[in-house]
Amino acid sequence: MSQVYCTAPFNGLTIREDGHVRTCCTGEVSLGNLNSQTIEDIQHSSTLRQIRESMLNNNAHENCEFCVYQEQTSGLASLREHYLKFYPKYDTFRLKNIDVRWNNTCNLSCMYCTPEFSSTWAEKLNTSNYSPVKNYQDDLLSFILTHVDDIDEITLVGGEPMLMKQNYELIAKLPDSSRVSIITNLSYDLARLPCTPNLLKRPKENTVWNISCENVDQQFEYVRTGGQWQQMETNLKFLVQHWPDQVVINMVYSMFSAFDIVETVERFYQIGIKKFNFQTYYGPSAVDVFAMPTAVQSLAGQQLDTVIKTHYKNIHPEDHDFYPLANLNLIKTKLAQAQGDACSRKEFYEQIAWYDQWSTLKFKDHWPHVIDLVELHLE
């Protein structure tokens, strides 16, 4: 099998929050933009045709650079491999897999996020370029519903997807055989959402909840500004009650989470969650563990080792794949290989001061152990 061939350009589409359409969520090339083109025009665009021709001729295309790079450098399974496993055949066009992000509507302003993905950040920063109102949404919804019986897999992303009425209609009309992956901040009253009764009617194994959360208690409320931990915990227990094996915690790995990670994972165990995905932090280097001095990175690595031991201690070896610590070993490898100039103490405190202005809580009150590390190891 060619190292570049993929069926994503034949079987899927990703609709970004800004209207750009791509072959998949890692596609590097925009096929067009719904603010100025119809989805039907984009579906038949010359750009998409060129990408498909490259796939059929086993030629690399710039659209696919991310998957090729990931496979060559990390050894991790890429989205390309997912498509080849679940969608080995291709048609001229069948919408089997769709990743849809209607807009940037979101009720939180998480410390990792930007106005591009959060309407709350856009409002706080007075950025008018990222309006959640899109004039193409009705036509796009109609297009997806026309193809709804073909959809095998749909990923709902935001902003916050569970606050978007278009997703309520999609969930109501998707076939039971369709797999639904929801990437959510879980910061609403889940039991009372209009779409929850329809989700509860679906086969449990065909809904996966990917929860963006890497802290608990007031640390959570600082990082996920606008969220309430009590509501989050209530919702997590609701999910465990109804989808006990379908809940994954997506944890952004940064100075906000690296030195509390053992206790945080243990809290999620107590709630009943055992699946985790560790995500590399993309943001200011001042709170990036990979930009810290070697001594700090070494201590962070020890925390990860403890997480691994704690996680697998009571899990039968045959169940390790079912209860993953996805990407944790990649994080460890990156820590071991991290090089370059460490951020300064001044840069760290300046970044924290910027974060503190958006929260009624203060970093130093909830991460005193991180402050101690900064004072000891940063110059």
DOGU-801294 format. One record per residue (C-alpha): residue in three letters; x, y, z; residue number from 1. Coordinates in steps of 0.5 Angstrom, whole numbers, plus 2048, in hexadecimal, padded with zeros to 3 digits. Layout:
<residuo: ALA	u: X	v: Y	w: Z	num: NUM> $
...
This chain:
<residuo: MET	u: 800	v: 800	w: 800	num: 1> $
<residuo: SER	u: 803	v: 807	w: 7FE	num: 2> $
<residuo: GLN	u: 805	v: 80B	w: 804	num: 3> $
<residuo: VAL	u: 801	v: 811	w: 801	num: 4> $
<residuo: TYR	u: 7FA	v: 80E	w: 7FF	num: 5> $
<residuo: CYS	u: 7F4	v: 810	w: 803	num: 6> $
<residuo: THR	u: 7ED	v: 80F	w: 801	num: 7> $
<residuo: ALA	u: 7EB	v: 815	w: 805	num: 8> $
<residuo: PRO	u: 7EA	v: 81A	w: 7FF	num: 9> $
<residuo: PHE	u: 7E5	v: 815	w: 7FC	num: 10> $
<residuo: ASN	u: 7E1	v: 814	w: 803	num: 11> $
<residuo: GLY	u: 7E1	v: 81A	w: 807	num: 12> $
<residuo: LEU	u: 7E1	v: 821	w: 808	num: 13> $
<residuo: THR	u: 7E3	v: 826	w: 80E	num: 14> $
<residuo: ILE	u: 7DF	v: 82C	w: 80F	num: 15> $
<residuo: ARG	u: 7E3	v: 831	w: 813	num: 16> $
<residuo: GLU	u: 7E0	v: 836	w: 817	num: 17> $
<residuo: ASP	u: 7E3	v: 83C	w: 813	num: 18> $
<residuo: GLY	u: 7DF	v: 839	w: 80D	num: 19> $
<residuo: HIS	u: 7E5	v: 835	w: 809	num: 20> $
<residuo: VAL	u: 7E4	v: 82E	w: 807	num: 21> $
<residuo: ARG	u: 7EA	v: 829	w: 807	num: 22> $
<residuo: THR	u: 7EA	v: 822	w: 806	num: 23> $
<residuo: CYS	u: 7EB	v: 820	w: 80D	num: 24> $
<residuo: CYS	u: 7ED	v: 823	w: 814	num: 25> $
<residuo: THR	u: 7F4	v: 823	w: 812	num: 26> $
<residuo: GLY	u: 7F4	v: 825	w: 80B	num: 27> $
<residuo: GLU	u: 7F9	v: 82B	w: 809	num: 28> $
<residuo: VAL	u: 7F5	v: 82D	w: 803	num: 29> $
<residuo: SER	u: 7EE	v: 831	w: 803	num: 30> $
<residuo: LEU	u: 7EA	v: 82F	w: 7FE	num: 31> $
<residuo: GLY	u: 7E6	v: 835	w: 7FE	num: 32> $
<residuo: ASN	u: 7E2	v: 839	w: 803	num: 33> $
<residuo: LEU	u: 7DA	v: 839	w: 804	num: 34> $
<residuo: ASN	u: 7DA	v: 841	w: 805	num: 35> $
<residuo: SER	u: 7DB	v: 841	w: 7FE	num: 36> $
<residuo: GLN	u: 7DA	v: 83B	w: 7FA	num: 37> $
<residuo: THR	u: 7D4	v: 835	w: 7FB	num: 38> $
<residuo: ILE	u: 7D6	v: 82E	w: 7FE	num: 39> $
<residuo: GLU	u: 7D4	v: 82B	w: 7F7	num: 40> $
<residuo: ASP	u: 7D9	v: 830	w: 7F4	num: 41> $
<residuo: ILE	u: 7DE	v: 82E	w: 7F9	num: 42> $
<residuo: GLN	u: 7DD	v: 827	w: 7F8	num: 43> $
<residuo: HIS	u: 7DE	v: 827	w: 7F1	num: 44> $
<residuo: SER	u: 7E4	v: 82C	w: 7F1	num: 45> $
<residuo: SER	u: 7EB	v: 82B	w: 7ED	num: 46> $
<residuo: THR	u: 7EF	v: 82B	w: 7F4	num: 47> $
<residuo: LEU	u: 7EB	v: 825	w: 7F6	num: 48> $
<residuo: ARG	u: 7EC	v: 822	w: 7EF	num: 49> $
<residuo: GLN	u: 7F3	v: 823	w: 7F0	num: 50> $
<residuo: ILE	u: 7F4	v: 820	w: 7F7	num: 51> $
<residuo: ARG	u: 7F0	v: 81A	w: 7F4	num: 52> $
<residuo: GLU	u: 7F4	v: 819	w: 7EE	num: 53> $
<residuo: SER	u: 7FA	v: 819	w: 7F2	num: 54> $
<residuo: MET	u: 7F7	v: 813	w: 7F7	num: 55> $
<residuo: LEU	u: 7F6	v: 80F	w: 7F1	num: 56> $
<residuo: ASN	u: 7FD	v: 810	w: 7EE	num: 57> $
<residuo: ASN	u: 800	v: 80F	w: 7F5	num: 58> $
<residuo: ASN	u: 803	v: 815	w: 7F5	num: 59> $
<residuo: ALA	u: 804	v: 81A	w: 7FB	num: 60> $
<residuo: HIS	u: 800	v: 820	w: 7FB	num: 61> $
<residuo: GLU	u: 801	v: 826	w: 800	num: 62> $
<residuo: ASN	u: 7FA	v: 825	w: 803	num: 63> $
<residuo: CYS	u: 7FD	v: 81F	w: 806	num: 64> $
<residuo: GLU	u: 803	v: 821	w: 809	num: 65> $
<residuo: PHE	u: 801	v: 821	w: 810	num: 66> $
<residuo: CYS	u: 7FF	v: 819	w: 810	num: 67> $
<residuo: VAL	u: 805	v: 817	w: 80C	num: 68> $
<residuo: TYR	u: 80A	v: 81B	w: 811	num: 69> $
<residuo: GLN	u: 806	v: 818	w: 817	num: 70> $
<residuo: GLU	u: 807	v: 811	w: 815	num: 71> $
<residuo: GLN	u: 80E	v: 812	w: 813	num: 72> $
<residuo: THR	u: 810	v: 816	w: 81A	num: 73> $
<residuo: SER	u: 80C	v: 813	w: 81F	num: 74> $
<residuo: GLY	u: 80A	v: 80C	w: 81D	num: 75> $
<residuo: LEU	u: 803	v: 80E	w: 81F	num: 76> $
<residuo: ALA	u: 7FD	v: 80C	w: 81B	num: 77> $
<residuo: SER	u: 7FB	v: 812	w: 817	num: 78> $
<residuo: LEU	u: 7F4	v: 814	w: 814	num: 79> $
<residuo: ARG	u: 7F6	v: 811	w: 80E	num: 80> $
<residuo: GLU	u: 7F6	v: 80A	w: 811	num: 81> $
<residuo: HIS	u: 7EF	v: 80B	w: 814	num: 82> $
<residuo: TYR	u: 7EC	v: 80C	w: 80D	num: 83> $
<residuo: LEU	u: 7F0	v: 806	w: 80A	num: 84> $
<residuo: LYS	u: 7ED	v: 802	w: 80F	num: 85> $
<residuo: PHE	u: 7E6	v: 804	w: 810	num: 86> $
<residuo: TYR	u: 7E5	v: 807	w: 809	num: 87> $
<residuo: PRO	u: 7EA	v: 802	w: 804	num: 88> $
<residuo: LYS	u: 7E6	v: 803	w: 7FE	num: 89> $
<residuo: TYR	u: 7E4	v: 80A	w: 7FB	num: 90> $
<residuo: ASP	u: 7DE	v: 80D	w: 7F6	num: 91> $
<residuo: THR	u: 7DE	v: 813	w: 7F2	num: 92> $
<residuo: PHE	u: 7DB	v: 816	w: 7F8	num: 93> $
<residuo: ARG	u: 7D7	v: 813	w: 7FE	num: 94> $
<residuo: LEU	u: 7D7	v: 817	w: 805	num: 95> $
<residuo: LYS	u: 7D9	v: 811	w: 809	num: 96> $
<residuo: ASN	u: 7DD	v: 816	w: 80E	num: 97> $
<residuo: ILE	u: 7DC	v: 81D	w: 810	num: 98> $
<residuo: ASP	u: 7DF	v: 822	w: 815	num: 99> $
<residuo: VAL	u: 7DA	v: 828	w: 816	num: 100> $
<residuo: ARG	u: 7DC	v: 82E	w: 81A	num: 101> $
<residuo: TRP	u: 7D6	v: 833	w: 818	num: 102> $
<residuo: ASN	u: 7D9	v: 839	w: 81C	num: 103> $
<residuo: ASN	u: 7DD	v: 83B	w: 822	num: 104> $
<residuo: THR	u: 7D7	v: 83C	w: 826	num: 105> $
<residuo: CYS	u: 7DA	v: 83A	w: 82D	num: 106> $
<residuo: ASN	u: 7D8	v: 83C	w: 834	num: 107> $
<residuo: LEU	u: 7DF	v: 83B	w: 837	num: 108> $
<residuo: SER	u: 7E6	v: 83F	w: 836	num: 109> $
<residuo: CYS	u: 7EB	v: 839	w: 838	num: 110> $
<residuo: MET	u: 7F2	v: 83C	w: 839	num: 111> $
<residuo: TYR	u: 7F4	v: 837	w: 833	num: 112> $
<residuo: CYS	u: 7EF	v: 83A	w: 82E	num: 113> $
<residuo: THR	u: 7EF	v: 840	w: 829	num: 114> $
<residuo: PRO	u: 7E9	v: 844	w: 826	num: 115> $
<residuo: GLU	u: 7E9	v: 840	w: 820	num: 116> $
<residuo: PHE	u: 7E6	v: 83A	w: 824	num: 117> $
<residuo: SER	u: 7E3	v: 83E	w: 82A	num: 118> $
<residuo: SER	u: 7DD	v: 843	w: 829	num: 119> $
<residuo: THR	u: 7DE	v: 845	w: 830	num: 120> $
<residuo: TRP	u: 7E6	v: 846	w: 82F	num: 121> $
<residuo: ALA	u: 7E4	v: 84A	w: 829	num: 122> $
<residuo: GLU	u: 7DF	v: 84F	w: 82D	num: 123> $
<residuo: LYS	u: 7E4	v: 850	w: 832	num: 124> $
<residuo: LEU	u: 7E9	v: 852	w: 82E	num: 125> $
<residuo: ASN	u: 7E5	v: 856	w: 829	num: 126> $
<residuo: THR	u: 7E6	v: 852	w: 823	num: 127> $
<residuo: SER	u: 7E1	v: 853	w: 81E	num: 128> $
<residuo: ASN	u: 7E4	v: 84E	w: 819	num: 129> $
<residuo: TYR	u: 7E2	v: 848	w: 81C	num: 130> $
<residuo: SER	u: 7DA	v: 849	w: 81C	num: 131> $
<residuo: PRO	u: 7D6	v: 842	w: 81E	num: 132> $
<residuo: VAL	u: 7D1	v: 844	w: 818	num: 133> $
<residuo: LYS	u: 7D2	v: 841	w: 812	num: 134> $
<residuo: ASN	u: 7CD	v: 842	w: 80C	num: 135> $
<residuo: TYR	u: 7CF	v: 83B	w: 809	num: 136> $
<residuo: GLN	u: 7CC	v: 837	w: 80F	num: 137> $
<residuo: ASP	u: 7C5	v: 835	w: 80C	num: 138> $
<residuo: ASP	u: 7C8	v: 833	w: 806	num: 139> $
<residuo: LEU	u: 7CE	v: 82F	w: 809	num: 140> $
<residuo: LEU	u: 7C9	v: 82B	w: 80D	num: 141> $
<residuo: SER	u: 7C4	v: 82A	w: 808	num: 142> $
<residuo: PHE	u: 7CA	v: 827	w: 804	num: 143> $
<residuo: ILE	u: 7CC	v: 822	w: 80A	num: 144> $
<residuo: LEU	u: 7C5	v: 820	w: 80B	num: 145> $
<residuo: THR	u: 7C4	v: 81E	w: 804	num: 146> $
<residuo: HIS	u: 7CA	v: 819	w: 805	num: 147> $
<residuo: VAL	u: 7C9	v: 817	w: 80C	num: 148> $
<residuo: ASP	u: 7C7	v: 810	w: 80A	num: 149> $
<residuo: ASP	u: 7CE	v: 80F	w: 807	num: 150> $
<residuo: ILE	u: 7D2	v: 812	w: 80D	num: 151> $
<residuo: ASP	u: 7D6	v: 80D	w: 811	num: 152> $
<residuo: GLU	u: 7D9	v: 811	w: 816	num: 153> $
<residuo: ILE	u: 7D8	v: 819	w: 818	num: 154> $
<residuo: THR	u: 7DC	v: 81D	w: 81D	num: 155> $
<residuo: LEU	u: 7D9	v: 823	w: 820	num: 156> $
<residuo: VAL	u: 7DE	v: 828	w: 822	num: 157> $
<residuo: GLY	u: 7DE	v: 830	w: 823	num: 158> $
<residuo: GLY	u: 7DE	v: 835	w: 827	num: 159> $
<residuo: GLU	u: 7D9	v: 831	w: 82B	num: 160> $
<residuo: PRO	u: 7D6	v: 82C	w: 827	num: 161> $
<residuo: MET	u: 7D0	v: 82A	w: 82C	num: 162> $
<residuo: LEU	u: 7CE	v: 831	w: 82C	num: 163> $
<residuo: MET	u: 7CD	v: 831	w: 824	num: 164> $
<residuo: LYS	u: 7C5	v: 830	w: 822	num: 165> $
<residuo: GLN	u: 7C8	v: 82D	w: 81B	num: 166> $
<residuo: ASN	u: 7CB	v: 827	w: 81F	num: 167> $
<residuo: TYR	u: 7C4	v: 826	w: 823	num: 168> $
<residuo: GLU	u: 7C1	v: 825	w: 81C	num: 169> $
<residuo: LEU	u: 7C7	v: 820	w: 819	num: 170> $
<residuo: ILE	u: 7C7	v: 81C	w: 81F	num: 171> $
<residuo: ALA	u: 7BF	v: 81B	w: 81F	num: 172> $
<residuo: LYS	u: 7C0	v: 819	w: 817	num: 173> $
<residuo: LEU	u: 7C6	v: 815	w: 817	num: 174> $
<residuo: PRO	u: 7C5	v: 80D	w: 816	num: 175> $
<residuo: ASP	u: 7C7	v: 809	w: 81C	num: 176> $
<residuo: SER	u: 7CC	v: 806	w: 819	num: 177> $
<residuo: SER	u: 7D0	v: 80C	w: 818	num: 178> $
<residuo: ARG	u: 7D6	v: 80D	w: 81D	num: 179> $
<residuo: VAL	u: 7D5	v: 814	w: 821	num: 180> $
<residuo: SER	u: 7DC	v: 817	w: 824	num: 181> $
<residuo: ILE	u: 7DA	v: 81D	w: 828	num: 182> $
<residuo: ILE	u: 7E0	v: 822	w: 82A	num: 183> $
<residuo: THR	u: 7DD	v: 826	w: 830	num: 184> $
<residuo: ASN	u: 7DF	v: 82B	w: 836	num: 185> $
<residuo: LEU	u: 7D9	v: 827	w: 839	num: 186> $
<residuo: SER	u: 7D7	v: 82E	w: 83D	num: 187> $
<residuo: TYR	u: 7D0	v: 82E	w: 83C	num: 188> $
<residuo: ASP	u: 7CA	v: 82A	w: 840	num: 189> $
<residuo: LEU	u: 7CB	v: 824	w: 83B	num: 190> $
<residuo: ALA	u: 7C5	v: 820	w: 83E	num: 191> $
<residuo: ARG	u: 7C0	v: 826	w: 83C	num: 192> $
<residuo: LEU	u: 7C3	v: 827	w: 835	num: 193> $
<residuo: PRO	u: 7BE	v: 827	w: 82F	num: 194> $
<residuo: CYS	u: 7C2	v: 821	w: 82C	num: 195> $
<residuo: THR	u: 7C4	v: 81D	w: 832	num: 196> $
<residuo: PRO	u: 7BD	v: 819	w: 831	num: 197> $
<residuo: ASN	u: 7BF	v: 817	w: 82A	num: 198> $
<residuo: LEU	u: 7C6	v: 815	w: 82C	num: 199> $
<residuo: LEU	u: 7C4	v: 811	w: 831	num: 200> $
<residuo: LYS	u: 7BF	v: 80D	w: 82C	num: 201> $
<residuo: ARG	u: 7C5	v: 80B	w: 828	num: 202> $
<residuo: PRO	u: 7CA	v: 805	w: 828	num: 203> $
<residuo: LYS	u: 7CE	v: 807	w: 82E	num: 204> $
<residuo: GLU	u: 7D5	v: 804	w: 82A	num: 205> $
<residuo: ASN	u: 7D3	v: 809	w: 825	num: 206> $
<residuo: THR	u: 7D4	v: 80F	w: 829	num: 207> $
<residuo: VAL	u: 7DB	v: 811	w: 82B	num: 208> $
<residuo: TRP	u: 7DC	v: 817	w: 830	num: 209> $
<residuo: ASN	u: 7E3	v: 81B	w: 830	num: 210> $
<residuo: ILE	u: 7E3	v: 820	w: 836	num: 211> $
<residuo: SER	u: 7E8	v: 826	w: 836	num: 212> $
<residuo: CYS	u: 7EA	v: 826	w: 83D	num: 213> $
<residuo: GLU	u: 7F1	v: 825	w: 840	num: 214> $
<residuo: ASN	u: 7F0	v: 828	w: 847	num: 215> $
<residuo: VAL	u: 7EB	v: 827	w: 84D	num: 216> $
<residuo: ASP	u: 7E7	v: 82C	w: 852	num: 217> $
<residuo: GLN	u: 7EA	v: 833	w: 852	num: 218> $
<residuo: GLN	u: 7F0	v: 832	w: 84D	num: 219> $
<residuo: PHE	u: 7EA	v: 82F	w: 848	num: 220> $
<residuo: GLU	u: 7E7	v: 836	w: 849	num: 221> $
<residuo: TYR	u: 7ED	v: 83A	w: 848	num: 222> $
<residuo: VAL	u: 7EF	v: 836	w: 842	num: 223> $
<residuo: ARG	u: 7E8	v: 835	w: 83F	num: 224> $
<residuo: THR	u: 7E6	v: 83C	w: 841	num: 225> $
<residuo: GLY	u: 7DE	v: 83D	w: 841	num: 226> $
<residuo: GLY	u: 7DD	v: 835	w: 843	num: 227> $
<residuo: GLN	u: 7DB	v: 833	w: 84A	num: 228> $
<residuo: TRP	u: 7DE	v: 82C	w: 84C	num: 229> $
<residuo: GLN	u: 7D8	v: 82A	w: 850	num: 230> $
<residuo: GLN	u: 7D4	v: 82A	w: 849	num: 231> $
<residuo: MET	u: 7DA	v: 827	w: 846	num: 232> $
<residuo: GLU	u: 7DA	v: 821	w: 84B	num: 233> $
<residuo: THR	u: 7D3	v: 820	w: 84B	num: 234> $
<residuo: ASN	u: 7D3	v: 820	w: 843	num: 235> $
<residuo: LEU	u: 7D9	v: 81B	w: 843	num: 236> $
<residuo: LYS	u: 7D5	v: 816	w: 848	num: 237> $
<residuo: PHE	u: 7CF	v: 817	w: 843	num: 238> $
<residuo: LEU	u: 7D3	v: 814	w: 83E	num: 239> $
<residuo: VAL	u: 7D6	v: 80F	w: 842	num: 240> $
<residuo: GLN	u: 7CF	v: 80C	w: 844	num: 241> $
<residuo: HIS	u: 7CD	v: 80C	w: 83C	num: 242> $
<residuo: TRP	u: 7D3	v: 80B	w: 838	num: 243> $
<residuo: PRO	u: 7D8	v: 808	w: 83D	num: 244> $
<residuo: ASP	u: 7DD	v: 806	w: 838	num: 245> $
<residuo: GLN	u: 7DC	v: 80C	w: 833	num: 246> $
<residuo: VAL	u: 7DF	v: 811	w: 837	num: 247> $
<residuo: VAL	u: 7E6	v: 814	w: 836	num: 248> $
<residuo: ILE	u: 7EA	v: 81A	w: 839	num: 249> $
<residuo: ASN	u: 7EE	v: 81E	w: 834	num: 250> $
<residuo: MET	u: 7F3	v: 821	w: 839	num: 251> $
<residuo: VAL	u: 7F8	v: 827	w: 836	num: 252> $
<residuo: TYR	u: 7FF	v: 826	w: 839	num: 253> $
<residuo: SER	u: 802	v: 82D	w: 83C	num: 254> $
<residuo: MET	u: 804	v: 830	w: 842	num: 255> $
<residuo: PHE	u: 7FD	v: 830	w: 844	num: 256> $
<residuo: SER	u: 7FC	v: 829	w: 844	num: 257> $
<residuo: ALA	u: 803	v: 825	w: 844	num: 258> $
<residuo: PHE	u: 804	v: 826	w: 84C	num: 259> $
<residuo: ASP	u: 7FD	v: 824	w: 84E	num: 260> $
<residuo: ILE	u: 7FC	v: 81E	w: 849	num: 261> $
<residuo: VAL	u: 7FC	v: 818	w: 84E	num: 262> $
<residuo: GLU	u: 7F7	v: 81B	w: 852	num: 263> $
<residuo: THR	u: 7F3	v: 81D	w: 84D	num: 264> $
<residuo: VAL	u: 7F3	v: 817	w: 849	num: 265> $
<residuo: GLU	u: 7F1	v: 813	w: 850	num: 266> $
<residuo: ARG	u: 7EB	v: 818	w: 851	num: 267> $
<residuo: PHE	u: 7E9	v: 816	w: 84A	num: 268> $
<residuo: TYR	u: 7E9	v: 80F	w: 84C	num: 269> $
<residuo: GLN	u: 7E5	v: 810	w: 852	num: 270> $
<residuo: ILE	u: 7E0	v: 813	w: 84D	num: 271> $
<residuo: GLY	u: 7E0	v: 80C	w: 849	num: 272> $
<residuo: ILE	u: 7E4	v: 80F	w: 843	num: 273> $
<residuo: LYS	u: 7EA	v: 80B	w: 841	num: 274> $
<residuo: LYS	u: 7EC	v: 80D	w: 83A	num: 275> $
<residuo: PHE	u: 7F1	v: 813	w: 839	num: 276> $
<residuo: ASN	u: 7F4	v: 817	w: 833	num: 277> $
<residuo: PHE	u: 7FA	v: 81B	w: 834	num: 278> $
<residuo: GLN	u: 7FA	v: 821	w: 82F	num: 279> $
<residuo: THR	u: 800	v: 825	w: 82E	num: 280> $
<residuo: TYR	u: 7FF	v: 82D	w: 830	num: 281> $
<residuo: TYR	u: 800	v: 832	w: 82A	num: 282> $
<residuo: GLY	u: 800	v: 839	w: 82D	num: 283> $
<residuo: PRO	u: 805	v: 83E	w: 831	num: 284> $
<residuo: SER	u: 80B	v: 83A	w: 832	num: 285> $
<residuo: ALA	u: 80B	v: 83D	w: 839	num: 286> $
<residuo: VAL	u: 807	v: 838	w: 83C	num: 287> $
<residuo: ASP	u: 809	v: 832	w: 837	num: 288> $
<residuo: VAL	u: 80C	v: 82D	w: 83B	num: 289> $
<residuo: PHE	u: 811	v: 82B	w: 835	num: 290> $
<residuo: ALA	u: 814	v: 832	w: 836	num: 291> $
<residuo: MET	u: 816	v: 831	w: 83D	num: 292> $
<residuo: PRO	u: 81D	v: 830	w: 840	num: 293> $
<residuo: THR	u: 81F	v: 829	w: 840	num: 294> $
<residuo: ALA	u: 81E	v: 828	w: 847	num: 295> $
<residuo: VAL	u: 817	v: 82A	w: 846	num: 296> $
<residuo: GLN	u: 816	v: 825	w: 841	num: 297> $
<residuo: SER	u: 819	v: 81F	w: 844	num: 298> $
<residuo: LEU	u: 814	v: 821	w: 84A	num: 299> $
<residuo: ALA	u: 80E	v: 821	w: 845	num: 300> $
<residuo: GLY	u: 810	v: 81A	w: 842	num: 301> $
<residuo: GLN	u: 810	v: 817	w: 849	num: 302> $
<residuo: GLN	u: 809	v: 819	w: 84A	num: 303> $
<residuo: LEU	u: 807	v: 816	w: 843	num: 304> $
<residuo: ASP	u: 80B	v: 80F	w: 846	num: 305> $
<residuo: THR	u: 807	v: 80F	w: 84C	num: 306> $
<residuo: VAL	u: 800	v: 810	w: 848	num: 307> $
<residuo: ILE	u: 802	v: 80A	w: 843	num: 308> $
<residuo: LYS	u: 803	v: 806	w: 84A	num: 309> $
<residuo: THR	u: 7FD	v: 808	w: 84D	num: 310> $
<residuo: HIS	u: 7F9	v: 807	w: 847	num: 311> $
<residuo: TYR	u: 7FB	v: 800	w: 845	num: 312> $
<residuo: LYS	u: 7FC	v: 7FE	w: 84C	num: 313> $
<residuo: ASN	u: 7F5	v: 7FB	w: 84C	num: 314> $
<residuo: ILE	u: 7F3	v: 7FA	w: 845	num: 315> $
<residuo: HIS	u: 7F4	v: 7F3	w: 842	num: 316> $
<residuo: PRO	u: 7F9	v: 7F3	w: 83C	num: 317> $
<residuo: GLU	u: 7F4	v: 7F1	w: 837	num: 318> $
<residuo: ASP	u: 7F0	v: 7F7	w: 839	num: 319> $
<residuo: HIS	u: 7F6	v: 7FC	w: 838	num: 320> $
<residuo: ASP	u: 7F4	v: 7FE	w: 831	num: 321> $
<residuo: PHE	u: 7ED	v: 7FF	w: 833	num: 322> $
<residuo: TYR	u: 7EF	v: 804	w: 839	num: 323> $
<residuo: PRO	u: 7F4	v: 808	w: 835	num: 324> $
<residuo: LEU	u: 7F9	v: 80D	w: 837	num: 325> $
<residuo: ALA	u: 7F9	v: 810	w: 830	num: 326> $
<residuo: ASN	u: 7FF	v: 814	w: 82E	num: 327> $
<residuo: LEU	u: 802	v: 814	w: 835	num: 328> $
<residuo: ASN	u: 808	v: 810	w: 833	num: 329> $
<residuo: LEU	u: 809	v: 815	w: 82D	num: 330> $
<residuo: ILE	u: 809	v: 81B	w: 832	num: 331> $
<residuo: LYS	u: 80E	v: 817	w: 836	num: 332> $
<residuo: THR	u: 813	v: 816	w: 830	num: 333> $
<residuo: LYS	u: 812	v: 81E	w: 82F	num: 334> $
<residuo: LEU	u: 814	v: 81F	w: 836	num: 335> $
<residuo: ALA	u: 81A	v: 81B	w: 835	num: 336> $
<residuo: GLN	u: 81C	v: 81E	w: 82F	num: 337> $
<residuo: ALA	u: 81A	v: 825	w: 830	num: 338> $
<residuo: GLN	u: 820	v: 82A	w: 82F	num: 339> $
<residuo: GLY	u: 820	v: 832	w: 82E	num: 340> $
<residuo: ASP	u: 820	v: 838	w: 832	num: 341> $
<residuo: ALA	u: 81C	v: 838	w: 838	num: 342> $
<residuo: CYS	u: 817	v: 83D	w: 83A	num: 343> $
<residuo: SER	u: 819	v: 842	w: 83F	num: 344> $
<residuo: ARG	u: 816	v: 843	w: 846	num: 345> $
<residuo: LYS	u: 814	v: 84A	w: 843	num: 346> $
<residuo: GLU	u: 810	v: 847	w: 83D	num: 347> $
<residuo: PHE	u: 80C	v: 842	w: 841	num: 348> $
<residuo: TYR	u: 80A	v: 848	w: 846	num: 349> $
<residuo: GLU	u: 808	v: 84C	w: 841	num: 350> $
<residuo: GLN	u: 804	v: 847	w: 83D	num: 351> $
<residuo: ILE	u: 800	v: 845	w: 844	num: 352> $
<residuo: ALA	u: 7FF	v: 84C	w: 845	num: 353> $
<residuo: TRP	u: 7FB	v: 84C	w: 83E	num: 354> $
<residuo: TYR	u: 7F7	v: 846	w: 840	num: 355> $
<residuo: ASP	u: 7F5	v: 849	w: 847	num: 356> $
<residuo: GLN	u: 7F2	v: 84F	w: 844	num: 357> $
<residuo: TRP	u: 7EC	v: 84A	w: 841	num: 358> $
<residuo: SER	u: 7EB	v: 846	w: 848	num: 359> $
<residuo: THR	u: 7E8	v: 848	w: 84F	num: 360> $
<residuo: LEU	u: 7ED	v: 843	w: 851	num: 361> $
<residuo: LYS	u: 7F5	v: 844	w: 851	num: 362> $
<residuo: PHE	u: 7FA	v: 83F	w: 84F	num: 363> $
<residuo: LYS	u: 7FF	v: 83F	w: 855	num: 364> $
<residuo: ASP	u: 7F9	v: 83D	w: 859	num: 365> $
<residuo: HIS	u: 7F8	v: 837	w: 856	num: 366> $
<residuo: TRP	u: 7FE	v: 835	w: 853	num: 367> $
<residuo: PRO	u: 803	v: 837	w: 859	num: 368> $
<residuo: HIS	u: 807	v: 830	w: 857	num: 369> $
<residuo: VAL	u: 808	v: 833	w: 850	num: 370> $
<residuo: ILE	u: 80A	v: 83A	w: 853	num: 371> $
<residuo: ASP	u: 810	v: 836	w: 857	num: 372> $
<residuo: LEU	u: 812	v: 833	w: 851	num: 373> $
<residuo: VAL	u: 813	v: 839	w: 84D	num: 374> $
<residuo: GLU	u: 816	v: 83D	w: 853	num: 375> $
<residuo: LEU	u: 81B	v: 837	w: 853	num: 376> $
<residuo: HIS	u: 81D	v: 835	w: 84C	num: 377> $
<residuo: LEU	u: 81B	v: 83B	w: 848	num: 378> $
<residuo: GLU	u: 820	v: 841	w: 847	num: 379> $
